[in-house]
Amino acid sequence: TTPSTPSTPTTPAVVGQVRTTTNVNMRTAGNSSATIAGQLPANTVVDVTGQTTDAYTQIVYQGQKGWIASAYTVVVSSGPQYYSSGSSSNLTAQQKKLVDYVRAQVGDAYVWGAEGPNSFDCSGLTMMAYRQIGISLPHHSATQATLGKAVTRANLQPGDLIFWYSPVSHVSMYVGNGMMVHARNTAVGVVEQSVDSYINAGGLYNSARRYIS
């Protein structure tokens, strides 16, 4: 099998993420007199491009670039960490192995074609996670998306894989509480973030699959 092709979304390059601390206006330029293009609710996680002014930070929200007041943001590495170790008590043994494996890789580098132990691409990470419980998946996100059984977003359970873009070119693992882990890109590597924050950054949700009962 061949590694999955790196995803190439059309959104601008990103260098990290911030979370809003209150409702904040998104403007078309980095100053207080610029046109308001919309409003971000408090606790929204958005990507940042690295561009800043004295008081504003350029962000990517729902696939579009804009500017928000830096004073109302805090830097996050991968979004609010809703996951807590206590919640793992509700997981099956297989689910716990899957979730623990991918979360242990957070912070590792993204390298196309890599299968660990210190770097991964998106489908390499999910393939190696399932190898921990004796399930063999191909190193190809589009092929992984044809296996197992389909599940709706509303019925996601820890260990399910979420597939992105059309045609499928990216995969993440749902870990519960609205969060997922994935080898995102070369800029940020393996991260844990909310499903919503990736969609807000321009990720196109395609489908999800389950491989364990």
Salt bridges, closest charged atoms under 4 A:
ASP47 OD2 - ARG184 NH2 2.42
ASP100 OD2 - LYS96 NZ 2.62
GLU115 OE2 - HIS139 ND1 2.87
ASP121 OD1 - HIS139 NE2 2.70
ASP160 OD2 - ARG210 NH2 2.85
GLU192 OE1 - ARG103 NE 2.91
ASP196 OD1 - ARG153 NH2 2.49
